[in-house]
């Protein structure tokens, strides 16, 4: 409902998604996702948008309903996944190493759709749409204040794999460039040509909450594991440090993604 209202008010104001996004300091893809109802507008966004769109308080008035929807969204993930999602939403730092595909937190809508559509055994269309909406809703962590600290390392093959086809791959690469340029994000690629590697086992994520010990998370074939043992977490953190040291640095990574984008 709020998405439809946003679109109507934006078009009435004669603004494109890019123009409106520039005024509220959101990307056009975020504006599109909110208008289509796959991303929940945050209260601070509605406060900014109301005077810009001459909504006369209409957008501000729906903030209590939006906050209630966001509360429900935090509990709609599968039972086995909720502990991690809750931690992720509160994290002050998140570090991830990806080996097979783009991390869900970094996926575009169409990339996520391709991932869920290609899954075997096949998923019901309603479940696919719900999981896409859930996945995109997690990306609001990039807009949270104070800004969390992020670092992402992905294998070069992750970027080269054309999940969903060339156009989906292009949009995904563009999105990675945008996220990689955020001031609180460090994005790196582990080149395939590297002869040494400290972790050929699996992808994993390291999370730190304010005033809490760091925890780890990994998943294999749908089986999740939240790691709280300090020695295991310490080992993962040490491996991640070596991985980052061996990967391309962030400027080199962005240059590589730009070159790949030109060739797709």
PAMARMI-823312 format. One record per residue (C-alpha): residue in one letter; x, y negated, z negated. Coordinates in nm, 3 decimals. Each point is the difference from the previous one (the first is absolute). Example, Ala and Ser with C-alpha at 12.3 -4.5 7.8 and 13.67 -1.06 7.14 Angstrom:
2
a  1.230  0.450  -0.780
s  0.137  -0.344  0.066
//
This chain:
264
x  0.000  0.000  0.000
x  0.276  -0.245  -0.096
x  0.191  0.093  0.316
x  -0.298  -0.083  0.219
x  -0.044  -0.330  -0.180
x  0.367  -0.086  0.051
x  -0.019  0.071  0.371
x  -0.319  -0.204  0.043
x  0.143  -0.298  -0.191
x  0.335  0.017  0.181
x  -0.164  0.008  0.343
x  -0.237  -0.280  -0.100
x  0.307  -0.204  -0.097
x  0.150  0.065  0.344
x  0.309  0.175  -0.137
x  0.175  0.306  0.140
x  0.119  0.266  -0.241
x  0.357  -0.125  0.044
x  -0.098  -0.363  -0.063
x  -0.203  0.088  -0.307
x  0.276  0.230  -0.125
x  0.255  -0.282  0.026
x  -0.221  -0.226  -0.212
x  -0.044  0.256  -0.279
x  0.352  0.144  0.045
x  -0.112  0.348  0.099
x  0.093  0.189  0.315
x  -0.262  0.043  0.277
x  0.002  0.377  -0.055
x  -0.102  -0.056  -0.364
x  -0.279  -0.234  0.110
x  -0.121  0.257  0.253
x  0.005  0.279  -0.260
x  -0.204  -0.209  -0.245
x  -0.254  -0.098  0.264
x  -0.045  0.365  0.101
x  -0.052  0.107  -0.359
x  0.305  0.226  -0.027
x  0.180  -0.234  -0.238
x  -0.147  -0.165  -0.308
x  0.054  -0.380  -0.010
x  0.178  -0.097  -0.320
x  -0.162  -0.265  -0.223
x  0.284  -0.249  0.054
x  -0.045  0.036  0.377
x  -0.373  -0.080  -0.029
x  0.079  -0.310  -0.209
x  0.236  -0.124  0.275
x  -0.234  0.092  0.285
x  -0.317  -0.160  -0.139
x  0.088  -0.369  0.064
x  0.187  0.077  0.324
x  -0.311  0.168  0.146
x  -0.242  -0.253  -0.155
x  -0.174  0.285  -0.182
x  -0.131  -0.232  -0.274
x  0.076  0.247  -0.277
x  -0.150  0.305  0.170
x  0.331  0.190  0.010
x  0.089  -0.096  -0.356
x  -0.341  0.124  -0.115
x  0.071  0.357  0.114
x  0.327  0.030  -0.196
x  -0.160  0.196  -0.289
x  -0.133  0.255  0.251
x  0.340  0.021  0.170
x  0.174  0.059  -0.332
x  -0.246  0.279  -0.079
x  0.066  0.156  0.344
x  0.376  -0.015  -0.062
x  -0.050  0.178  -0.333
x  -0.195  0.275  0.175
x  0.269  0.024  0.270
x  0.262  0.083  -0.260
x  -0.195  0.313  -0.095
x  -0.105  0.132  0.341
x  0.322  0.183  0.088
x  0.017  0.380  -0.035
x  0.035  0.113  -0.361
x  0.352  0.136  0.052
x  0.116  -0.333  0.144
x  -0.152  -0.247  -0.243
x  0.285  -0.002  -0.251
x  0.245  -0.107  0.271
x  -0.236  -0.258  0.156
x  -0.057  -0.156  -0.341
x  0.373  -0.023  -0.061
x  0.068  -0.140  0.346
x  -0.254  -0.280  -0.048
x  0.178  -0.111  -0.320
x  0.361  0.051  0.109
x  0.254  -0.281  -0.036
x  0.233  0.191  0.232
x  -0.053  0.270  0.263
x  0.275  0.178  0.192
x  -0.080  0.260  0.265
x  0.190  0.237  0.225
x  -0.202  0.138  0.296
x  0.103  0.288  0.224
x  -0.297  0.111  0.215
x  -0.232  -0.297  0.058
x  -0.057  -0.362  -0.095
x  -0.091  -0.032  -0.368
x  -0.375  -0.044  -0.052
x  0.060  -0.334  -0.170
x  0.157  -0.127  0.324
x  -0.241  0.147  0.255
x  -0.220  -0.198  0.235
x  -0.364  0.098  0.025
x  0.044  0.175  0.336
x  0.313  0.185  -0.112
x  -0.188  0.124  -0.306
x  -0.292  0.103  0.221
x  0.234  0.200  0.223
x  0.154  0.170  -0.305
x  -0.335  0.103  -0.147
x  -0.156  0.090  0.336
x  0.288  0.233  0.087
x  -0.001  0.175  -0.337
x  -0.070  0.373  -0.003
x  -0.245  0.137  -0.092
x  -0.205  -0.290  0.144
x  -0.153  -0.254  -0.235
x  -0.359  -0.121  0.017
x  -0.037  -0.344  0.165
x  -0.150  -0.148  -0.315
x  0.294  0.126  -0.206
x  0.244  -0.141  0.257
x  -0.159  -0.346  -0.019
x  -0.003  0.009  -0.380
x  0.365  0.102  -0.021
x  0.101  -0.275  0.244
x  -0.185  -0.260  -0.208
x  0.161  0.132  -0.319
x  0.345  -0.008  0.158
x  -0.038  -0.357  0.127
x  -0.136  -0.117  -0.335
x  0.327  0.104  -0.165
x  0.187  -0.256  0.213
x  -0.139  -0.279  -0.213
x  0.299  0.063  -0.225
x  0.203  -0.212  0.246
x  -0.220  -0.300  -0.087
x  0.018  0.041  -0.377
x  0.162  -0.261  -0.221
x  0.253  0.013  -0.151
x  0.155  0.164  0.303
x  0.105  0.362  -0.054
x  0.341  0.111  0.128
x  -0.007  0.239  0.297
x  0.261  0.198  0.187
x  -0.071  0.250  0.274
x  0.241  0.236  0.172
x  -0.127  0.209  0.290
x  0.168  0.242  0.232
x  0.052  -0.130  0.354
x  -0.216  0.287  0.130
x  -0.297  -0.146  -0.191
x  0.010  -0.311  0.220
x  0.063  0.197  0.320
x  -0.295  0.237  -0.047
x  -0.288  -0.150  0.210
x  -0.288  0.098  -0.230
x  -0.323  -0.103  0.173
x  0.170  -0.098  0.327
x  0.206  -0.298  0.121
x  -0.244  -0.278  -0.091
x  -0.045  0.131  -0.355
x  0.377  0.034  -0.029
x  0.052  -0.359  0.119
x  -0.247  -0.139  -0.253
x  0.159  0.207  -0.275
x  0.347  -0.129  0.084
x  -0.131  -0.359  0.004
x  -0.158  0.053  -0.340
x  0.324  0.141  -0.142
x  0.183  -0.309  0.128
x  -0.251  -0.227  -0.175
x  0.019  0.187  -0.330
x  0.378  0.033  0.028
x  0.032  -0.379  0.018
x  -0.182  -0.061  -0.328
x  0.236  -0.148  -0.257
x  -0.069  0.274  -0.256
x  0.049  0.289  0.246
x  0.319  0.178  0.101
x  -0.055  0.233  0.297
x  0.272  0.237  0.124
x  0.038  0.277  0.256
x  0.217  0.308  -0.044
x  0.159  0.055  0.344
x  -0.028  0.350  0.145
x  0.370  -0.014  0.090
x  0.107  0.002  -0.368
x  0.215  0.310  -0.062
x  -0.049  -0.013  -0.379
x  -0.326  -0.002  -0.190
x  -0.073  0.042  -0.376
x  -0.364  0.113  0.032
x  -0.135  0.221  0.278
x  -0.267  0.145  -0.229
x  -0.307  -0.225  0.010
x  -0.144  -0.349  -0.007
x  -0.042  -0.161  -0.342
x  -0.105  -0.322  -0.170
x  0.136  -0.170  -0.312
x  -0.231  -0.227  -0.201
x  0.065  -0.229  -0.295
x  -0.273  -0.158  -0.209
x  0.058  -0.302  -0.224
x  0.152  0.117  -0.328
x  -0.013  0.366  0.107
x  0.251  0.262  0.113
x  0.039  0.062  0.372
x  -0.198  0.296  0.139
x  0.026  0.198  0.322
x  -0.260  0.136  0.238
x  0.019  0.249  0.286
x  -0.246  0.202  0.200
x  0.033  0.311  0.218
x  -0.283  0.147  0.210
x  -0.261  -0.172  -0.215
x  0.156  0.108  -0.330
x  0.091  -0.310  -0.204
x  0.252  -0.029  -0.278
x  0.032  -0.293  -0.239
x  0.347  0.014  -0.158
x  0.044  -0.145  -0.347
x  0.295  0.204  -0.129
x  0.279  -0.256  -0.047
x  0.277  0.224  0.131
x  -0.193  0.086  0.318
x  -0.084  -0.365  0.056
x  0.364  -0.095  -0.057
x  0.107  0.253  0.266
x  -0.251  -0.138  0.250
x  0.114  -0.356  -0.072
x  0.364  0.098  0.054
x  -0.087  0.167  0.331
x  -0.197  -0.306  0.107
x  0.296  -0.225  -0.075
x  0.224  0.210  0.225
x  -0.266  0.008  0.272
x  -0.024  -0.380  -0.004
x  0.378  -0.031  0.016
x  0.015  0.227  0.307
x  -0.296  -0.157  0.180
x  0.010  -0.309  0.222
x  -0.028  -0.321  -0.198
x  -0.330  -0.198  0.027
x  0.111  -0.244  0.278
x  0.142  0.289  0.204
x  -0.324  0.192  -0.055
x  -0.219  -0.285  0.125
x  0.223  -0.032  0.306
x  -0.037  0.373  0.069
x  -0.380  -0.018  -0.029
x  -0.007  -0.298  0.237
x  0.207  0.194  0.254
x  -0.229  0.301  -0.033
x  -0.305  -0.221  0.047
x  0.140  -0.128  0.331
x  0.035  0.356  0.128
x  -0.343  0.139  -0.098
//
